[in-house]
């Protein structure tokens, strides 16, 4: 992992709220998250509405869920089948740099 980066696991709504308030660099949201009542796309939508500068990606192999998350304001994410591949590394790099053209308007990398 690059120097200066850390991975933080969010286990519930309170952890998610704290991560957003802290302005974490990038949130990766599972389509079916454990510990949450909402589905991943709903969490993405809520985060993008409440924290418009927050970078967020959906983790899902389902193209329809990815499209819905991007429409809600997420950056294009990746699927679980991409784990351990260059595609995953590139998606996370793109998310951390905020360089995706389809990301929310006016966001700058933190």
C-alpha positions as CSV (number, residue, x, y, z in Angstrom):
1,X,0.0,0.0,0.0
2,X,1.4,3.5,-0.8
3,X,2.8,5.4,2.1
4,X,0.3,7.7,3.9
5,X,-2.7,5.5,3.0
6,X,-4.7,3.4,5.4
7,X,-7.6,1.1,5.0
8,X,-10.5,1.6,7.4
9,X,-13.4,-0.8,7.8
10,X,-16.8,0.7,8.3
11,X,-19.1,-1.7,10.2
12,X,-22.3,0.3,10.7
13,X,-24.0,3.6,10.2
14,X,-22.1,5.4,12.9
15,X,-18.8,4.3,11.5
16,X,-19.9,5.5,8.0
17,X,-21.0,8.8,9.4
18,X,-17.6,9.3,11.1
19,X,-15.7,8.3,8.0
20,X,-17.6,10.9,5.9
21,X,-17.2,13.6,8.5
22,X,-13.5,12.9,8.6
23,X,-13.4,13.2,4.8
24,X,-11.8,9.9,4.1
25,X,-10.2,9.7,0.7
26,X,-12.3,7.0,-0.9
27,X,-15.2,4.9,0.3
28,X,-15.7,1.4,-1.3
29,X,-19.3,0.3,-0.7
30,X,-20.3,-3.3,-1.2
31,X,-23.6,-3.9,-3.1
32,X,-24.8,-6.0,-0.1
33,X,-23.0,-4.6,2.9
34,X,-22.9,-6.4,6.2
35,X,-24.1,-4.4,9.2
36,X,-26.3,-2.0,7.3
37,X,-30.1,-2.1,6.7
38,X,-29.7,-0.4,3.3
39,X,-28.4,-1.9,0.1
40,X,-25.1,-0.5,-1.2
41,X,-26.6,1.6,-4.0
42,X,-28.8,3.3,-1.4
43,X,-25.8,4.0,0.8
44,X,-23.9,5.5,-2.2
45,X,-26.9,7.7,-3.0
46,X,-27.1,8.9,0.6
47,X,-23.4,9.6,0.9
48,X,-23.3,11.5,-2.4
49,X,-26.3,13.6,-1.4
50,X,-25.1,14.3,2.2
51,X,-21.4,14.6,1.4
52,X,-21.1,15.8,-2.2
53,X,-17.3,16.0,-2.1
54,X,-16.8,12.4,-0.9
55,X,-15.3,10.0,-3.4
56,X,-17.2,6.7,-3.4
57,X,-17.3,3.5,-5.5
58,X,-19.6,0.5,-5.5
59,X,-18.1,-2.9,-5.3
60,X,-20.3,-5.2,-7.4
61,X,-20.1,-7.4,-10.4
62,X,-23.7,-6.4,-11.4
63,X,-23.6,-3.9,-14.2
64,X,-27.0,-2.5,-13.4
65,X,-26.0,-1.7,-9.8
66,X,-22.8,-0.1,-11.1
67,X,-24.8,2.1,-13.5
68,X,-27.3,3.0,-10.7
69,X,-24.4,4.0,-8.4
70,X,-22.7,6.2,-11.0
71,X,-26.1,7.8,-11.7
72,X,-26.4,8.5,-7.9
73,X,-23.0,10.2,-7.9
74,X,-20.4,7.5,-7.4
75,X,-17.3,7.0,-9.5
76,X,-17.3,3.9,-11.7
77,X,-16.4,1.0,-9.3
78,X,-15.3,-2.5,-9.8
79,X,-16.6,-6.1,-9.1
80,X,-15.4,-8.7,-6.8
81,X,-14.1,-10.7,-9.7
82,X,-11.6,-7.8,-10.2
83,X,-10.0,-8.5,-6.8
84,X,-6.3,-9.1,-7.3
85,X,-6.2,-7.8,-10.9
86,X,-4.7,-4.7,-12.5
87,X,-8.3,-3.4,-13.1
88,X,-8.9,-3.2,-9.3
89,X,-5.6,-1.3,-8.7
90,X,-6.4,1.1,-11.6
91,X,-10.0,1.8,-10.3
92,X,-8.7,2.5,-6.8
93,X,-5.9,4.7,-8.1
94,X,-8.5,6.6,-10.2
95,X,-10.7,7.0,-7.1
96,X,-7.9,8.2,-4.9
97,X,-6.8,10.8,-7.5
98,X,-10.3,11.9,-8.4
99,X,-9.4,11.8,-12.0
100,X,-12.5,10.1,-13.4
101,X,-14.3,12.3,-15.8
102,X,-17.7,10.9,-14.8
103,X,-17.2,11.7,-11.1
104,X,-19.3,14.3,-9.4
105,X,-18.9,17.8,-10.6
106,X,-16.2,20.0,-9.1
107,X,-14.7,17.5,-6.7
108,X,-11.0,17.7,-6.1
109,X,-8.8,15.0,-4.7
110,X,-8.2,15.5,-1.0
